[in-house]
Amino acid sequence: MPAKYSHVKKRSASGLLKKEKNSPNGHHIIKETYHPRPLNPHIDRSLNQAMSAVSQLEHAIARLFLLRYEQDIARLYSTRLYSVALVHLPTLVMRCVTLGGPGWLAFNHDSEEIKDFFRAAISMDMRQAGERVATKSVLWSYTALRHFAMSNNVSICNKLGLHSLRLLPYYPALKAHLDTLEAMGPPIFTKPPYLGSLQEGQEALEDACELKFGWMHELAPGHPEWEGDWKAKIRHGYERLSQTLWRVAREFDVRGYGLVLREKLTTKWCDCGCSTDHLGEVCERTVREDEEENGVRPGKQREWDGRGSGILGWETEEEEDIWEVDLDFGGLDPEECGGPDSEMTIGEMMEWRYLKAEREKERGNAAFRIGDYLVAIQLYESAHEIESEVPHYQLNLAAAHLKLNNWIEAEKACTKALQQHRSSKGLYRRARARKMLGRPDEAIQDLRAVLRLQPNNLEALAELASLISMADDKNLSGTTTNPSSSKSPPSMKIEPNAETLRRLGIPKPKPIKQPPFTKLRSDDRKLKIVLLSPADSSGTGRKFSGLNTSSLNEPQLPPPKASRHGKEKAGAIRTRKTKELEKMRAECTNYPSWERYVVKKD
């Protein structure tokens, strides 16, 4: 949202003791202040009721915008994930099978190495959700609210747009719609039904493998590992890798992102009593210009149904992938912001924030390694303050608090991180804090959640076995044990087999369906994915796009079409902040991206 609507109305503090400089004795002089007489509850009851009704209306509108915004993130990022599976996963498949053979991904698609890479890239995407989705979502939701008003013959100002007070007689209908949204449950990522299969990516991948590894003619035999029906192995690995992508994405909770808009909707707009006044002034002209240019599209007739707010239409191919739009438009106006934002585009500003936060985190890691945990805490908190949309700063903060036995602070940091991403690290560290806070049942619950994500996590297995053993001893003896003073039973080697998991209360994992072909020695090779820094342009730091991977001698395929929304920046002036950004790019060791990485043998 434009910066001029991000203000908070300041309230003057009255009735304070003030020291008069010219007072002969230097004593405090109580300034005369005006204290309004409280309203007579019998005379002004109707006024109080009206103010309460307006407050309820504003809170309902703000809540409507927030819930629809969450639905928009889930739907639009699901479109993004489909694009990733279609455009970027074939590149990952090609790099993995080049080193591991055609069947490698069929047996290793669910490895922690690959899932950690997906988590890092998705986390970087989700931190952009506020910038990419918020403005569009607010415009879409305002349009839906506007159509609701028009259907009830509510007048709308040509310049200032819809005034929220005009909707007061229709509050019951708004509240009913809000109740419907509340009952829908948290939004999740799922493949949009109107998008097709991944056949296009599969065909491009098979053609690339055919050119590099297949039998071209009698004088050019293929690689020995690629004999037989290698296409079936490639196809199977690609499909399994796509399924892993969606599973990892569902670890993220859209309700933990877009914190700027969330703060405005929950603490500022609804309390100032004029939320739609702010929105109408910004959105009304945009809506009217769009209708004059394109007419009223049929998709808008289905806006007020609670499924989301996409103006471009539901379940049609017109739904745009806003993550493909370059964030090269200007940030805040220089008059409104004296910081780095005034000299950068939105994309540069986000990169600057991330790199600056990463620099603070690395300094915190250095302090952590030498045991200076208080300094590490300060640096991790600084990193989170700079970039609050990245959960791992809170996980680092929790680790430092655990070293200092700050159990309450460690639990709070983990909970904050888990509101964005349900990670095994966050659950395990919170379990340790809860154990020491004397809440073993909650710790056991967290550890079981860890093992559902990582059945082979030996630390979580040992900790869970220890807690369950302590709980059994407590039940037998009938005495209460203080976890901070008790010693854990001697560690024993625990195998993460099905019987052990069952005994510890972990649901039996679903059997993994084995590929319909024999596992080869090459399928056991260990590969690792190395992230690259933004400034890395050496032979190992080439920026890849699509299947354009010349460093691996792969055939050149056409890169994905450029987004029609993208714009090129020309003649950018090198300012002090842009120079600082370039310096931080050179210092950054990695930058999670679907493109900036290489696959190597471990």
C-alpha positions as CSV (number, residue, x, y, z in Angstrom):
1,M,0.0,0.0,0.0
2,P,1.2,3.6,-0.6
3,A,3.2,4.9,2.2
4,K,0.9,7.9,2.9
5,Y,-1.6,5.4,4.3
6,S,0.8,3.6,6.6
7,H,0.7,6.3,9.3
8,V,-0.5,5.8,12.8
9,K,-2.6,8.5,14.3
10,K,-0.8,9.9,17.3
11,R,-2.7,10.6,20.4
12,S,-1.5,13.4,22.6
13,A,-0.8,12.6,26.2
14,S,-2.5,15.0,28.6
15,G,-2.5,15.4,32.4
16,L,1.2,14.7,32.8
17,L,3.3,16.5,35.4
18,K,5.6,19.0,33.7
19,K,8.5,20.9,35.2
20,E,8.3,24.7,34.7
21,K,11.8,26.0,33.8
22,N,11.0,29.5,35.0
23,S,9.5,28.4,38.3
24,P,11.4,30.1,41.2
25,N,11.5,27.0,43.4
26,G,11.9,24.5,40.6
27,H,8.8,22.6,41.8
28,H,6.5,20.8,39.4
29,I,3.5,22.8,38.3
30,I,0.5,20.9,37.3
31,K,-0.7,22.3,33.9
32,E,-4.4,22.8,33.7
33,T,-5.8,20.2,31.4
34,Y,-9.3,19.6,30.1
35,H,-11.0,16.4,31.2
36,P,-14.2,15.8,29.4
37,R,-17.2,14.8,31.5
38,P,-18.1,11.2,31.1
39,L,-21.2,10.6,29.0
40,N,-24.5,10.1,30.8
41,P,-25.3,6.4,30.1
42,H,-29.0,7.1,30.2
43,I,-29.0,10.2,27.9
44,D,-26.2,9.1,25.5
45,R,-27.0,5.4,25.2
46,S,-27.9,5.7,21.5
47,L,-24.6,7.4,20.7
48,N,-22.6,4.7,22.5
49,Q,-24.5,2.0,20.6
50,A,-23.9,3.8,17.3
51,M,-20.1,4.0,18.0
52,S,-20.1,0.4,19.0
53,A,-21.8,-0.6,15.7
54,V,-19.3,1.4,13.7
55,S,-16.4,-0.2,15.5
56,Q,-17.9,-3.7,14.8
57,L,-18.3,-2.8,11.2
58,E,-14.7,-1.6,10.8
59,H,-13.3,-4.7,12.5
60,A,-15.4,-6.9,10.3
61,I,-14.2,-5.1,7.1
62,A,-10.6,-5.4,8.3
63,R,-11.0,-9.1,9.1
64,L,-12.6,-9.7,5.7
65,F,-9.7,-8.1,3.9
66,L,-7.2,-10.1,6.0
67,L,-8.9,-13.5,5.4
68,R,-9.3,-12.9,1.7
69,Y,-5.7,-11.8,1.5
70,E,-4.6,-15.1,3.0
71,Q,-6.7,-16.9,0.4
72,D,-5.1,-14.8,-2.3
73,I,-1.6,-15.8,-1.1
74,A,-2.4,-19.5,-1.1
75,R,-4.1,-19.4,-4.6
76,L,-1.5,-17.2,-6.3
77,Y,1.5,-19.0,-4.8
78,S,0.0,-22.3,-5.9
79,T,0.1,-20.9,-9.4
80,R,3.8,-20.0,-8.7
81,L,4.5,-23.6,-7.6
82,Y,3.0,-25.0,-10.8
83,S,5.3,-22.7,-12.7
84,V,8.3,-23.8,-10.7
85,A,7.4,-27.5,-11.4
86,L,7.0,-26.8,-15.1
87,V,10.0,-24.5,-15.7
88,H,12.6,-25.0,-12.9
89,L,12.3,-28.6,-11.8
90,P,13.4,-30.0,-15.2
91,T,16.6,-28.1,-14.7
92,L,17.1,-29.7,-11.3
93,V,16.3,-33.1,-12.7
94,M,18.8,-32.6,-15.5
95,R,21.6,-31.6,-13.1
96,C,20.9,-34.5,-10.8
97,V,20.7,-37.2,-13.4
98,T,23.8,-35.9,-15.1
99,L,25.8,-36.9,-11.9
100,G,23.6,-39.7,-10.6
101,G,22.1,-41.4,-13.6
102,P,18.5,-41.6,-15.0
103,G,17.0,-43.3,-12.0
104,W,18.7,-41.3,-9.2
105,L,15.7,-39.0,-8.5
106,A,13.3,-41.9,-8.5
107,F,15.0,-43.2,-5.3
108,N,16.2,-39.9,-3.8
109,H,13.5,-37.4,-4.6
110,D,12.5,-37.2,-0.9
111,S,16.1,-36.7,0.5
112,E,16.7,-34.0,3.0
113,E,19.2,-32.4,0.7
114,I,16.5,-31.7,-1.9
115,K,13.8,-30.8,0.6
116,D,16.2,-28.3,2.3
117,F,16.8,-26.7,-1.1
118,F,13.0,-26.5,-1.7
119,R,12.5,-25.0,1.8
120,A,15.2,-22.3,1.2
121,A,13.8,-21.3,-2.2
122,I,10.1,-21.3,-1.0
123,S,11.0,-19.2,2.1
124,M,12.6,-16.6,-0.2
125,D,9.4,-16.6,-2.3
126,M,7.2,-16.3,0.7
127,R,9.0,-13.3,2.1
128,Q,8.0,-11.5,-1.0
129,A,4.3,-12.3,-0.5
130,G,3.5,-8.9,1.1
131,E,5.0,-6.9,-1.8
132,R,3.6,-9.1,-4.5
133,V,0.1,-10.0,-3.2
134,A,-0.9,-7.3,-0.7
135,T,-1.6,-4.4,-3.1
136,K,-3.5,-6.6,-5.6
137,S,-5.4,-8.3,-2.9
138,V,-6.6,-5.1,-1.3
139,L,-7.7,-3.8,-4.7
140,W,-9.5,-7.0,-5.4
141,S,-11.2,-7.1,-2.1
142,Y,-12.2,-3.4,-2.3
143,T,-13.7,-4.2,-5.7
144,A,-15.7,-7.1,-4.2
145,L,-16.9,-4.8,-1.4
146,R,-17.8,-2.2,-3.9
147,H,-19.9,-4.6,-6.0
148,F,-21.6,-5.7,-2.8
149,A,-22.4,-2.0,-2.1
150,M,-23.7,-1.4,-5.6
151,S,-25.9,-4.5,-5.5
152,N,-27.6,-2.9,-2.4
153,N,-27.9,0.5,-4.1
154,V,-25.3,2.1,-1.9
155,S,-23.9,5.3,-3.4
156,I,-20.1,5.5,-4.2
157,C,-18.2,8.8,-4.5
158,N,-16.4,9.2,-7.9
159,K,-13.3,10.5,-6.2
160,L,-13.3,9.2,-2.6
161,G,-14.9,5.8,-3.3
162,L,-16.9,3.7,-0.9
163,H,-17.4,5.1,2.6
164,S,-17.7,2.4,5.2
165,L,-20.5,4.0,7.2
166,R,-22.8,3.6,4.2
167,L,-22.5,-0.2,4.7
168,L,-23.7,0.0,8.3
169,P,-27.3,-1.1,7.5
170,Y,-25.9,-4.1,5.8
171,Y,-23.6,-5.2,8.6
172,P,-25.5,-8.5,9.1
173,A,-24.8,-9.6,5.6
174,L,-21.1,-8.7,5.9
175,K,-20.9,-10.6,9.2
176,A,-22.5,-13.6,7.6
177,H,-19.9,-13.6,4.9
178,L,-17.2,-13.2,7.5
179,D,-18.5,-16.2,9.4
180,T,-18.3,-18.2,6.2
181,L,-14.7,-17.2,5.7
182,E,-13.8,-18.0,9.3
183,A,-15.3,-21.5,8.9
184,M,-13.2,-22.3,5.8
185,G,-10.1,-23.1,7.8
186,P,-6.5,-22.1,7.0
187,P,-5.7,-21.9,3.3
188,I,-3.1,-24.4,2.0
189,F,-1.2,-24.7,-1.3
190,T,-2.8,-27.0,-3.8
191,K,-2.5,-27.3,-7.5
192,P,-5.1,-25.0,-9.3
193,P,-7.7,-27.3,-11.0
194,Y,-7.7,-25.2,-14.2
195,L,-3.9,-25.7,-14.9
196,G,-2.8,-28.7,-17.0
197,S,-0.4,-31.5,-16.4
198,L,3.4,-31.2,-16.5
199,Q,3.6,-32.9,-19.9
200,E,5.3,-29.9,-21.5
201,G,8.1,-29.9,-19.0
202,Q,8.4,-33.7,-19.2
203,E,8.7,-33.6,-23.0
204,A,11.4,-30.9,-22.9
205,L,13.3,-32.8,-20.3
206,E,13.2,-36.1,-22.3
207,D,14.3,-34.2,-25.4
208,A,17.3,-32.7,-23.5
209,C,18.3,-36.1,-22.1
210,E,17.9,-37.7,-25.6
211,L,20.4,-35.2,-27.0
212,K,22.9,-35.7,-24.3
213,F,22.7,-39.3,-23.3
214,G,20.4,-41.1,-25.8
215,W,21.3,-43.2,-28.8
216,M,21.6,-40.6,-31.7
217,H,22.8,-43.1,-34.3
218,E,25.0,-46.2,-34.7
219,L,28.2,-44.3,-34.3
220,A,27.2,-42.4,-31.2
221,P,26.1,-44.9,-28.5
222,G,24.6,-43.6,-25.3
223,H,26.1,-43.7,-21.9
224,P,26.1,-47.2,-20.3
225,E,23.8,-46.1,-17.5
226,W,21.3,-44.8,-20.0
227,E,20.6,-48.1,-21.7
228,G,17.2,-49.6,-21.7
229,D,14.0,-47.6,-20.9
230,W,15.7,-44.6,-19.4
231,K,12.7,-42.4,-20.3
232,A,10.5,-44.2,-17.8
233,K,13.1,-43.5,-15.1
234,I,13.3,-39.8,-15.9
235,R,9.5,-39.5,-16.0
236,H,9.1,-41.3,-12.7
237,G,11.7,-39.1,-11.0
238,Y,10.3,-35.9,-12.3
239,E,6.8,-36.8,-11.1
240,R,8.0,-37.8,-7.7
241,L,10.1,-34.6,-7.4
242,S,7.0,-32.5,-8.2
243,Q,5.1,-34.3,-5.4
244,T,7.9,-33.5,-3.0
245,L,7.8,-29.9,-3.9
246,W,4.1,-29.7,-3.0
247,R,4.6,-31.5,0.3
248,V,7.4,-29.2,1.3
249,A,5.3,-26.1,0.4
250,R,2.5,-27.3,2.7
251,E,5.0,-26.9,5.7
252,F,4.6,-23.1,5.2
253,D,1.7,-21.3,6.8
254,V,0.5,-18.3,4.7
255,R,-1.0,-16.7,7.9
256,G,2.5,-15.9,9.0
257,Y,3.5,-13.8,6.0
258,G,2.6,-10.3,4.8
259,L,3.2,-8.8,8.2
260,V,3.0,-5.2,7.0
261,L,-0.5,-5.4,5.7
262,R,-1.5,-7.7,8.6
263,E,-0.4,-5.0,11.1
264,K,-2.3,-2.3,9.3
265,L,-5.5,-4.3,9.1
266,T,-5.3,-5.5,12.7
267,T,-3.9,-2.5,14.6
268,K,-4.3,0.7,12.5
269,W,-7.0,0.8,10.0
270,C,-9.8,-0.8,12.1
271,D,-8.9,1.3,15.1
272,C,-8.8,4.7,13.3
273,G,-12.4,4.1,12.1
274,C,-12.0,4.8,8.5
275,S,-10.5,1.7,6.8
276,T,-12.5,2.0,3.6
277,D,-11.9,5.7,3.5
278,H,-8.2,4.9,3.1
279,L,-8.9,2.2,0.6
280,G,-11.5,4.0,-1.4
281,E,-9.3,7.0,-2.0
282,V,-6.5,4.7,-3.4
283,C,-8.6,2.1,-5.2
284,E,-11.6,3.8,-6.6
285,R,-9.8,5.6,-9.4
286,T,-7.9,2.4,-10.3
287,V,-11.2,0.4,-10.5
288,R,-12.9,3.1,-12.6
289,E,-10.0,3.4,-15.0
290,D,-9.9,-0.4,-15.4
291,E,-13.6,-0.6,-16.1
292,E,-13.4,2.2,-18.7
293,E,-10.6,0.5,-20.5
294,N,-11.7,-3.1,-20.3
295,G,-15.3,-3.0,-19.3
296,V,-16.8,-5.0,-16.4
297,R,-15.5,-8.5,-16.9
298,P,-17.7,-11.5,-16.0
299,G,-15.1,-12.7,-13.5
300,K,-16.1,-9.8,-11.2
301,Q,-19.6,-11.2,-11.0
302,R,-18.3,-14.1,-8.9
303,E,-16.2,-11.9,-6.6
304,W,-18.3,-12.1,-3.5
305,D,-18.2,-15.8,-2.9
306,G,-15.5,-16.2,-0.2
307,R,-13.1,-18.2,-2.3
308,G,-10.7,-15.3,-2.9
309,S,-10.5,-12.1,-4.8
310,G,-8.9,-12.7,-8.2
311,I,-10.4,-10.1,-10.6
312,L,-8.9,-11.9,-13.6
313,G,-11.3,-14.7,-13.2
314,W,-11.7,-18.0,-11.3
315,E,-10.5,-21.3,-12.7
316,T,-9.3,-19.8,-16.0
317,E,-5.9,-19.6,-17.5
318,E,-6.0,-15.8,-17.1
319,E,-4.9,-16.1,-13.5
320,E,-1.5,-14.4,-13.5
321,D,1.7,-15.6,-11.9
322,I,2.6,-12.4,-10.0
323,W,5.9,-14.0,-8.9
324,E,7.1,-13.6,-12.5
325,V,6.6,-9.8,-12.3
326,D,9.8,-7.9,-11.9
327,L,9.8,-5.7,-8.8
328,D,11.6,-2.9,-10.6
329,F,9.1,-0.2,-9.8
330,G,10.0,2.6,-7.4
331,G,9.7,2.3,-3.6
332,L,8.7,5.1,-1.3
333,D,8.9,8.7,-2.3
334,P,12.1,10.5,-1.1
335,E,10.0,13.0,0.8
336,E,8.3,10.2,2.8
337,C,11.3,8.1,3.6
338,G,14.9,9.2,4.3
339,G,16.2,5.7,4.5
340,P,17.5,3.4,1.8
341,D,14.0,2.8,0.4
342,S,13.9,6.2,-1.2
343,E,16.8,5.4,-3.5
344,M,15.9,1.9,-4.5
345,T,13.3,0.0,-6.4
346,I,11.1,-2.5,-4.5
347,G,13.2,-5.4,-5.7
348,E,16.5,-3.7,-4.6
349,M,15.0,-2.7,-1.3
350,M,14.0,-6.3,-0.5
351,E,17.4,-7.6,-1.5
352,W,19.1,-4.9,0.5
353,R,17.0,-5.9,3.6
354,Y,17.8,-9.6,3.2
355,L,21.5,-9.1,2.7
356,K,21.7,-6.7,5.6
357,A,19.9,-9.1,7.8
358,E,22.1,-12.0,6.7
359,R,25.2,-10.0,7.6
360,E,23.8,-9.5,11.1
361,K,23.0,-13.2,11.3
362,E,26.6,-14.2,10.3
363,R,28.0,-11.9,13.0
364,G,25.6,-13.5,15.4
365,N,26.8,-17.0,14.3
366,A,30.4,-15.9,14.9
367,A,29.5,-14.8,18.4
368,F,27.6,-18.0,19.1
369,R,30.6,-20.1,18.1
370,I,32.8,-18.5,20.6
371,G,30.2,-18.7,23.4
372,D,29.2,-15.0,23.5
373,Y,25.5,-15.8,23.5
374,L,24.3,-12.4,24.8
375,V,25.9,-10.7,21.8
376,A,24.5,-13.4,19.5
377,I,21.0,-12.7,20.8
378,Q,21.4,-9.0,20.1
379,L,22.5,-9.7,16.5
380,Y,19.8,-12.2,15.8
381,E,17.2,-9.8,17.1
382,S,18.7,-7.1,14.9
383,A,18.5,-9.5,11.9
384,H,14.8,-10.3,12.6
385,E,14.0,-6.6,13.0
386,I,15.5,-5.9,9.6
387,E,13.8,-8.8,7.8
388,S,10.9,-10.2,9.8
389,E,9.6,-12.4,7.0
390,V,12.4,-14.9,7.3
391,P,11.8,-17.5,10.1
392,H,15.3,-18.8,10.6
393,Y,16.5,-15.7,12.6
394,Q,14.0,-16.7,15.3
395,L,15.4,-20.3,15.3
396,N,18.9,-19.0,15.8
397,L,17.6,-16.7,18.5
398,A,16.0,-19.7,20.2
399,A,19.3,-21.7,20.1
400,A,21.1,-18.8,21.9
401,H,18.4,-18.5,24.5
402,L,18.6,-22.3,25.2
403,K,22.4,-21.9,25.8
404,L,21.6,-19.3,28.5
405,N,18.7,-21.4,30.0
406,N,16.2,-18.7,28.9
407,W,13.4,-21.2,28.4
408,I,10.5,-18.8,28.1
409,E,12.3,-16.6,25.5
410,A,13.4,-19.7,23.6
411,E,9.8,-21.0,23.5
412,K,8.5,-17.7,22.2
413,A,11.1,-17.5,19.5
414,C,10.3,-21.0,18.3
415,T,6.6,-20.4,18.3
416,K,7.0,-17.2,16.2
417,A,9.1,-19.1,13.7
418,L,6.6,-22.0,13.6
419,Q,3.8,-19.6,12.7
420,Q,5.6,-19.2,9.3
421,H,7.2,-22.5,8.7
422,R,6.6,-25.8,10.6
423,S,10.2,-26.9,10.7
424,S,11.8,-29.8,12.6
425,K,14.4,-27.4,14.2
426,G,11.7,-25.2,15.5
427,L,9.7,-28.0,17.0
428,Y,12.7,-29.7,18.5
429,R,14.0,-26.6,20.2
430,R,10.6,-25.7,21.5
431,A,10.3,-29.2,22.9
432,R,13.5,-28.7,24.8
433,A,12.3,-25.4,26.2
434,R,8.9,-26.8,27.2
435,K,10.6,-29.8,28.9
436,M,12.6,-27.5,31.1
437,L,9.5,-25.3,31.8
438,G,7.9,-28.4,33.3
439,R,5.4,-29.1,30.5
440,P,6.5,-32.5,29.3
441,D,3.2,-33.3,27.6
442,E,3.6,-30.3,25.2
443,A,7.2,-31.3,24.6
444,I,6.2,-34.8,23.7
445,Q,3.7,-33.4,21.3
446,D,6.4,-31.3,19.6
447,L,8.8,-34.2,19.4
448,R,6.2,-36.4,17.8
449,A,5.6,-33.7,15.2
450,V,9.4,-33.7,14.5
451,L,9.4,-37.4,13.9
452,R,6.4,-37.1,11.6
453,L,8.5,-34.8,9.5
454,Q,11.8,-36.7,10.0
455,P,11.3,-40.3,11.1
456,N,15.1,-40.8,11.1
457,N,15.9,-37.9,13.5
458,L,17.9,-39.7,16.2
459,E,18.1,-36.7,18.6
460,A,14.3,-36.4,18.6
461,L,13.9,-40.1,19.1
462,A,16.3,-40.2,22.1
463,E,14.6,-37.1,23.6
464,L,11.1,-38.5,23.2
465,A,12.1,-41.9,24.6
466,S,13.6,-40.0,27.6
467,L,10.5,-38.0,28.2
468,I,8.2,-40.9,27.9
469,S,10.4,-42.9,30.3
470,M,10.3,-40.0,32.8
471,A,6.5,-39.9,32.5
472,D,6.2,-43.6,33.2
473,D,8.4,-43.4,36.2
474,K,6.4,-40.5,37.5
475,N,3.1,-42.5,37.1
476,L,4.6,-45.5,38.9
477,S,6.1,-43.5,41.8
478,G,3.2,-41.0,42.1
479,T,5.7,-38.1,42.7
480,T,6.3,-35.0,40.6
481,T,9.8,-34.7,39.1
482,N,11.3,-31.3,38.3
483,P,12.7,-31.7,34.8
484,S,15.4,-29.0,35.3
485,S,16.9,-30.9,38.2
486,S,16.4,-34.5,37.1
487,K,18.9,-36.4,35.0
488,S,17.8,-38.1,31.8
489,P,18.3,-41.9,31.7
490,P,21.4,-43.2,30.1
491,S,21.3,-42.7,26.4
492,M,20.7,-45.8,24.4
493,K,20.9,-46.6,20.8
494,I,17.4,-46.3,19.3
495,E,16.7,-47.5,15.9
496,P,14.1,-45.5,13.9
497,N,12.2,-48.6,12.9
498,A,8.4,-49.0,12.7
499,E,8.2,-50.8,16.0
500,T,10.1,-48.1,17.9
501,L,7.9,-45.4,16.3
502,R,4.8,-47.3,17.3
503,R,6.0,-47.7,20.9
504,L,6.7,-43.9,21.1
505,G,3.2,-43.1,19.8
506,I,4.2,-42.1,16.3
507,P,1.7,-43.1,13.6
508,K,3.0,-45.8,11.3
509,P,4.6,-44.0,8.3
510,K,3.0,-44.7,5.0
511,P,4.9,-47.3,3.0
512,I,7.0,-45.8,0.3
513,K,6.0,-47.0,-3.1
514,Q,9.1,-48.4,-4.8
515,P,9.9,-47.4,-8.4
516,P,9.0,-50.1,-10.9
517,F,12.6,-50.8,-11.9
518,T,15.8,-52.1,-10.3
519,K,18.0,-49.9,-8.1
520,L,21.5,-49.5,-9.5
521,R,24.7,-48.7,-7.8
522,S,24.7,-45.2,-9.3
523,D,21.3,-44.5,-7.6
524,D,23.2,-44.6,-4.2
525,R,25.5,-41.7,-5.1
526,K,25.6,-38.8,-2.7
527,L,24.8,-35.4,-4.3
528,K,24.6,-32.0,-2.7
529,I,23.0,-28.7,-3.9
530,V,25.3,-25.6,-3.4
531,L,23.6,-22.2,-3.3
532,L,25.3,-19.3,-5.0
533,S,25.8,-15.7,-4.1
534,P,24.1,-12.9,-6.2
535,A,27.5,-11.6,-7.3
536,D,29.0,-15.0,-8.2
537,S,29.6,-15.0,-11.9
538,S,32.5,-17.5,-12.1
539,G,32.4,-20.9,-13.6
540,T,30.7,-22.3,-10.6
541,G,28.4,-19.4,-10.1
542,R,26.7,-19.1,-13.4
543,K,23.1,-18.0,-13.3
544,F,20.9,-20.7,-14.8
545,S,17.4,-20.3,-16.3
546,G,15.1,-23.0,-17.3
547,L,17.1,-25.8,-19.0
548,N,19.7,-23.4,-20.3
549,T,22.6,-25.1,-18.6
550,S,25.6,-24.8,-21.0
551,S,28.1,-25.5,-18.2
552,L,26.9,-29.1,-18.2
553,N,27.0,-29.4,-22.0
554,E,23.2,-29.7,-22.0
555,P,21.3,-28.7,-25.2
556,Q,20.1,-25.2,-25.3
557,L,16.3,-25.0,-25.0
558,P,14.3,-21.8,-25.3
559,P,14.1,-19.9,-22.0
560,P,10.7,-19.3,-20.5
561,K,8.8,-16.4,-22.0
562,A,9.4,-13.1,-20.3
563,S,6.4,-11.9,-18.3
564,R,4.4,-9.3,-20.1
565,H,4.4,-7.3,-16.8
566,G,8.2,-7.0,-16.6
567,K,9.9,-3.7,-17.3
568,E,13.6,-3.1,-17.9
569,K,15.5,-0.6,-15.8
570,A,17.6,1.8,-17.9
571,G,20.1,4.5,-16.9
572,A,19.9,3.7,-13.2
573,I,22.1,6.2,-11.2
574,R,24.6,4.6,-8.9
575,T,23.7,6.0,-5.5
576,R,25.4,5.4,-2.1
577,K,22.9,2.7,-1.2
578,T,23.1,0.9,-4.5
579,K,26.9,0.8,-4.1
580,E,26.3,-0.6,-0.6
581,L,24.0,-3.2,-2.1
582,E,26.7,-4.3,-4.6
583,K,29.2,-4.6,-1.7
584,M,26.8,-6.8,0.3
585,R,26.1,-9.0,-2.8
586,A,29.8,-9.7,-3.0
587,E,30.0,-10.6,0.8
588,C,26.9,-12.8,0.8
589,T,27.8,-16.5,0.7
590,N,24.5,-17.8,-0.6
591,Y,21.2,-16.6,-1.9
592,P,18.4,-19.2,-2.1
593,S,16.9,-19.1,-5.5
594,W,15.3,-21.5,-8.0
595,E,18.1,-20.5,-10.4
596,R,21.3,-19.7,-8.5
597,Y,22.6,-23.1,-7.5
598,V,24.7,-26.0,-8.7
599,V,24.6,-29.8,-8.0
600,K,27.8,-31.5,-7.0
601,K,29.0,-34.9,-5.9
602,D,29.2,-35.0,-2.1
